Amino acid sequence: MSEILAQVIRGETVESVHTGHIIVLNGERNTIASIGDPSNVTYFRSACKAFQAIPCITSGAADAFGFTADKVAMACASHSGENVHVELASRMLEKIGLSETDLRCGVHMPFNETAAKNMLRVGEEPTQLHNNCSGKHAAMLAFAKHIGSDLDTYNQADNRIQKRILRCIADFTELPEESIATGIDGCCAPNFAVPLTAMATSFINLMSPSKFPEPTQKACSRIVEAMMKYPELIGGSERLDTMLMQAAPGKIISKVGADGVWCGAVLPCEKWPSGLGIALKVADGDDYRGRPVIVVEILRQLGVLTVNDLAELSPSPIKNRRGDVVGKVAPVFDLAI
């Protein structure tokens, strides 16, 4: 069963709650903390983007098309459709010799509120470049073109690159490939249902990939370094991943996934010499009210953030229509480390 992780408090009364599951593993795969049911199976969603990008690097595609660290970061991003994101995704496609019309991720307005309002004001229509997964899809196209796979169906499960990505997910989660259920993500590519513990394990392997062949180790290092160097690309000015990695520079990698998923890795440090892999699922699928409050509190209890870091996110104020603070969303769990 899921457990209460955050309460929504209006005045002095609890109005509603967010429940969920948390698992924290160290580099030896020992459980540091566990709340709810870590064996809960749910979709990885965008938290698995690093593993979807690894085959693009190990295949040689990233180097063949000159993908520098910022483009590697974009391949792992759930970006907010700001100009920097749109322009970089466009440059990735130019390097491949393709265009926006070759993407298969679909169209939505930018997640960034200012960017979306600016587009509406001037009557500009969004394109697939504004899709938060456009960098990931550009990397998939690079991989497909490099190995001669069909570009029109690169997002379909029976395409060679998607089969290779599934194998990568299995390798990093340490699960048999046949045990991983798949479904179609919002961006029209396959996604993967795995236990939370497997998600945390995958982030340990991403952070410390010594068990893998050298090309995979180098790919992991490139991804971790790119995510930490360009946190503004992984999310955006209003996105949780960016805010977390900017608050703890060089200490963590952070990746949200839709429907209340979050995964992270704490790099080896004095307190956690083998590092940590963390996975969270908010049971009701909340991405914006409960999840930031819970994630910040997880990192505070692990000693990665202080009580003053990201104080505006956790607890999160509840305001009325005039902007008065009338309550809060507050974390209510103890990791019992």
C-alpha positions in Angstrom: 0.0 0.0 0.0 1.1 3.6 -0.6 1.7 5.8 2.4 0.9 9.5 3.0 3.8 11.6 1.8 2.3 15.1 1.8 -0.7 16.9 3.2 -2.6 19.7 1.7 -3.5 22.0 4.6 -5.9 24.9 4.3 -6.0 27.0 7.5 -5.4 24.4 10.1 -7.3 21.6 8.4 -6.0 18.8 6.2 -8.0 19.1 3.0 -6.4 16.3 1.0 -3.3 14.1 0.9 -0.8 12.7 -1.6 0.3 9.1 -1.0 3.1 7.2 -2.7 6.2 5.0 -2.6 9.9 5.8 -2.1 13.0 3.7 -2.3 16.6 4.8 -1.6 19.5 2.4 -2.4 23.2 2.9 -1.9 25.8 1.7 -4.4 26.0 -1.7 -2.8 22.2 -2.1 -3.5 21.4 -1.9 0.2 18.2 -0.2 1.2 18.8 3.0 2.9 15.2 4.0 3.2 11.8 2.6 2.0 8.3 3.9 2.3 5.2 2.2 0.8 5.9 -0.6 -1.6 9.1 -0.3 -3.6 8.1 -3.4 -5.7 5.2 -1.3 -7.1 5.4 -1.5 -10.9 4.7 1.7 -12.8 5.9 3.3 -16.0 9.4 4.9 -16.0 8.1 7.7 -18.3 10.6 10.5 -18.9 12.8 9.4 -15.9 14.3 6.8 -18.3 15.5 9.3 -20.9 19.2 8.8 -20.1 18.9 5.1 -20.9 17.0 5.9 -24.1 20.0 8.1 -25.1 22.8 5.7 -24.2 22.5 3.6 -27.4 22.8 6.8 -29.5 26.2 7.3 -27.9 27.5 3.7 -27.8 26.5 3.2 -31.5 28.8 6.1 -32.5 25.8 8.2 -33.7 26.4 11.0 -31.3 30.0 11.5 -32.4 29.2 11.0 -36.1 26.8 13.9 -35.9 28.9 16.1 -33.6 26.7 16.0 -30.6 28.5 18.1 -28.0 27.6 18.0 -24.3 24.7 20.4 -24.6 23.1 18.2 -27.2 23.7 15.1 -25.1 21.9 16.9 -22.3 19.0 17.8 -24.6 18.7 14.1 -25.5 18.0 13.4 -21.8 15.7 16.4 -21.3 12.1 17.0 -20.5 12.5 20.6 -21.5 10.0 23.5 -21.2 10.0 24.8 -24.8 11.9 27.9 -24.1 13.9 29.4 -27.0 17.1 27.8 -25.9 15.5 24.4 -26.0 13.7 24.9 -29.4 16.9 26.2 -31.1 19.1 23.4 -29.7 16.7 20.7 -30.8 16.6 22.3 -34.3 20.4 22.3 -34.5 20.5 18.6 -33.5 18.2 17.9 -36.5 20.3 20.0 -38.8 23.4 18.1 -37.9 21.6 14.9 -38.8 20.4 16.3 -42.1 16.7 16.2 -41.0 14.0 18.6 -40.0 11.1 19.1 -37.6 8.8 17.2 -39.9 10.9 14.0 -39.4 10.0 14.0 -35.7 7.2 11.7 -34.5 6.7 13.2 -31.0 3.7 15.3 -31.6 2.9 18.9 -30.8 2.0 20.7 -27.6 2.4 24.2 -26.2 5.6 25.0 -24.3 5.5 24.0 -20.6 7.1 27.4 -19.8 4.2 29.7 -19.1 6.0 32.9 -20.4 7.0 31.2 -23.6 3.4 29.9 -24.1 1.9 33.3 -23.4 4.3 35.0 -25.8 3.4 32.6 -28.6 -0.3 33.1 -28.0 0.1 36.9 -28.0 1.7 36.9 -31.5 -0.4 34.1 -32.9 2.5 31.7 -33.2 1.6 28.0 -33.5 3.8 25.4 -31.6 5.7 22.8 -33.5 7.2 19.4 -32.5 10.3 21.3 -31.5 8.3 22.7 -28.6 7.5 19.2 -27.4 9.4 18.5 -24.2 10.8 15.3 -25.7 12.1 16.8 -29.0 15.7 16.4 -27.9 15.2 12.7 -27.1 13.5 12.1 -30.5 16.3 14.0 -32.3 18.8 11.6 -30.7 16.6 8.6 -31.7 16.6 9.9 -35.3 20.4 10.2 -35.2 20.8 6.7 -33.9 18.4 5.4 -36.6 20.1 7.2 -39.4 23.5 6.1 -38.3 22.7 2.4 -38.3 20.5 2.6 -41.3 17.2 1.9 -39.5 13.9 3.1 -41.0 13.4 6.8 -40.1 9.7 6.8 -40.7 9.1 4.2 -38.0 11.9 5.0 -35.6 9.4 5.5 -32.7 7.7 2.1 -33.2 8.5 -0.9 -30.9 9.6 -3.2 -33.7 12.2 -0.7 -35.1 15.8 -1.8 -34.5 16.6 1.2 -32.3 13.6 0.7 -30.0 14.6 -2.9 -29.5 18.1 -1.8 -28.6 16.7 0.8 -26.2 14.6 -1.9 -24.5 17.7 -4.0 -24.1 19.5 -1.0 -22.5 16.6 -0.5 -20.1 16.8 -4.2 -19.1 20.6 -4.0 -18.6 20.4 -0.9 -16.3 17.4 -2.0 -14.3 18.9 -5.5 -14.0 15.6 -7.1 -15.1 15.0 -9.8 -17.8 14.0 -8.1 -21.0 10.9 -10.3 -21.3 9.7 -9.2 -17.8 9.4 -5.5 -18.8 5.9 -4.5 -19.9 5.8 -1.7 -22.5 3.2 0.9 -23.5 3.2 4.1 -25.6 4.4 7.3 -23.9 2.8 10.7 -24.5 5.6 11.4 -27.0 4.5 8.4 -29.1 7.6 6.2 -28.3 7.6 3.0 -26.2 7.9 3.3 -22.5 8.7 0.7 -19.8 6.8 -0.5 -16.7 9.3 -1.7 -14.0 9.4 -1.8 -10.1 10.5 1.3 -8.3 13.5 -0.6 -7.0 14.6 -1.3 -10.5 14.4 2.4 -11.3 16.6 3.3 -8.4 19.0 0.5 -9.4 19.3 1.9 -12.9 20.4 5.3 -11.6 23.0 3.6 -9.5 24.3 1.9 -12.6 24.2 5.2 -14.6 26.2 6.9 -11.8 28.6 4.0 -11.3 28.7 1.9 -14.6 31.8 -0.2 -13.8 29.9 -3.4 -14.6 29.4 -2.4 -18.2 31.8 -2.5 -21.2 34.0 0.6 -21.6 31.9 2.2 -24.4 28.9 2.1 -22.1 30.9 3.4 -19.2 32.0 6.4 -21.3 28.5 7.0 -22.5 27.2 7.1 -18.9 30.0 9.5 -17.9 29.1 11.8 -20.8 25.4 11.8 -19.8 26.0 12.4 -16.1 28.5 15.2 -16.9 26.2 16.8 -19.5 23.2 16.8 -17.1 25.2 18.4 -14.4 26.8 21.0 -16.7 23.6 22.0 -18.4 20.8 21.7 -15.8 18.8 24.5 -17.5 18.5 22.2 -20.6 17.2 19.1 -18.6 14.1 21.1 -17.6 13.9 24.8 -17.8 13.6 27.9 -15.7 10.4 26.7 -14.0 11.1 22.9 -13.9 12.0 20.8 -10.9 15.0 19.0 -12.4 16.7 22.3 -13.2 16.0 23.8 -9.8 17.3 20.7 -8.0 20.6 20.4 -9.9 21.2 24.2 -9.6 20.6 24.0 -5.8 23.0 21.1 -5.4 25.6 21.6 -8.2 27.8 18.6 -8.9 26.0 16.5 -6.2 23.0 15.0 -7.9 21.4 14.2 -11.2 17.6 14.5 -11.3 15.0 13.3 -13.8 11.2 13.7 -13.5 8.7 11.4 -15.3 5.1 12.1 -15.9 2.3 10.8 -13.6 4.2 11.5 -10.4 7.5 9.7 -11.1 10.9 11.1 -10.0 14.3 9.4 -10.1 17.7 10.7 -9.0 21.2 9.8 -8.1 23.4 11.3 -5.4 27.0 11.1 -6.5 29.5 9.6 -4.1 30.3 11.9 -1.3 31.6 11.8 2.3 28.1 10.9 3.7 27.3 8.5 0.9 30.6 7.1 -0.3 29.0 4.7 -2.8 26.3 7.2 -3.9 22.6 6.7 -3.9 19.8 5.8 -6.3 16.4 7.1 -5.5 12.9 6.5 -7.0 9.6 8.0 -6.1 6.0 7.4 -7.4 3.2 9.7 -6.3 0.3 7.4 -6.3 -2.3 9.9 -7.7 0.1 10.8 -10.5 0.5 14.4 -9.3 3.4 16.3 -11.0 3.0 19.8 -9.7 1.6 20.1 -6.2 2.8 17.1 -4.2 5.9 15.9 -6.1 8.2 18.9 -5.7 7.4 19.1 -2.0 8.2 15.4 -1.5 11.4 15.4 -3.6 12.9 18.4 -1.9 12.1 16.8 1.5 13.7 13.5 0.4 17.0 15.3 -0.5 16.9 17.3 2.8 16.5 14.1 4.9 19.4 12.6 2.9 21.6 15.6 3.7 21.9 16.7 0.1 19.9 19.9 0.5 19.6 22.1 3.6 16.3 23.3 5.2 16.9 26.6 3.5 17.4 25.2 0.0 14.4 25.6 -2.3 12.4 26.8 0.7 9.8 28.2 -1.9 9.1 24.6 -3.0 8.7 22.7 0.3 6.5 23.4 2.0 4.6 25.0 -0.9 2.2 27.8 -0.1 -1.5 27.7 -1.1 -2.8 31.0 -2.2 -6.3 32.4 -2.8 -7.3 34.4 -5.9 -5.9 37.6 -4.4 -2.5 36.0 -3.8 -2.9 35.7 0.0 -1.3 32.6 1.6 -4.1 30.6 3.1 -2.4 27.2 3.6 0.4 24.9 2.5 1.4 21.6 1.0 3.7 20.0 3.5 5.8 16.8 3.6 4.8 14.4 6.4 7.1 11.4 6.0 10.2 10.2 7.8 12.7 8.2 5.7 14.0 6.6 9.0 17.5 6.3 7.5 
